[in-house]
Amino acid sequence: MEMLVTELPGPAVGVDLVGRLDTLGVDAVETRFNAAALAAGRGTLIDLSRVDFVSSMGVRLLIMAAKTMKSRHQQLLLVVPEGPVREMLETAAIDTLIPMFVQRQEALAALAR
């Protein structure tokens, strides 16, 4: 699992994940992910467009981030194109906790609001 953190316009950060968000993937990025994604006072855009698999550990990582961000009144958005990863997240009802967008530009526009 690879992770790239980028500064986005306004008080926001982008976290791009690449690879498999399974037990090994979560173990590889969890500490850095939490430090970047959950920074106080910032919105976060998590781009999963280059993730090809999400396990229950990956779902847990996203749920914990969503709960933390909600308690801080911060925005958390996901970019998840159509396909198996999106289907898995919808089955796990992640879309009821975190707004999901098919394209990055849509998510960036929502983050700017």
Secondary structure as the mmCIF struct_conf table of DSSP 4:
data_model
#
loop_
_struct_conf.conf_type_id
_struct_conf.id
_struct_conf.beg_label_comp_id
_struct_conf.beg_label_asym_id
_struct_conf.beg_label_seq_id
_struct_conf.end_label_comp_id
_struct_conf.end_label_asym_id
_struct_conf.end_label_seq_id
STRN STRN1 GLU A 2 LEU A 8
TURN_TY1_P TURN_TY1_P1 PRO A 9 PRO A 11
STRN STRN2 ALA A 12 LEU A 21
BEND BEND1 ASP A 22 ASP A 22
HELX_RH_AL_P HELX_RH_AL_P1 THR A 23 ALA A 37
TURN_TY1_P TURN_TY1_P2 LEU A 38 LEU A 38
TURN_TY1_P TURN_TY1_P3 ALA A 40 GLY A 41
STRN STRN3 GLY A 43 VAL A 54
HELX_RH_AL_P HELX_RH_AL_P2 SER A 56 SER A 71
TURN_TY1_P TURN_TY1_P4 ARG A 72 HIS A 73
STRN STRN4 LEU A 76 VAL A 79
BEND BEND2 GLU A 82 GLY A 83
HELX_RH_AL_P HELX_RH_AL_P3 PRO A 84 THR A 91
TURN_TY1_P TURN_TY1_P5 ALA A 92 ALA A 93
HELX_RH_3T_P HELX_RH_3T_P1 ILE A 94 THR A 96
TURN_TY1_P TURN_TY1_P6 LEU A 97 LEU A 97
BEND BEND3 ILE A 98 ILE A 98
STRN STRN5 MET A 100 PHE A 101
BEND BEND4 VAL A 102 GLN A 103
HELX_RH_AL_P HELX_RH_AL_P4 ARG A 104 ALA A 112
#
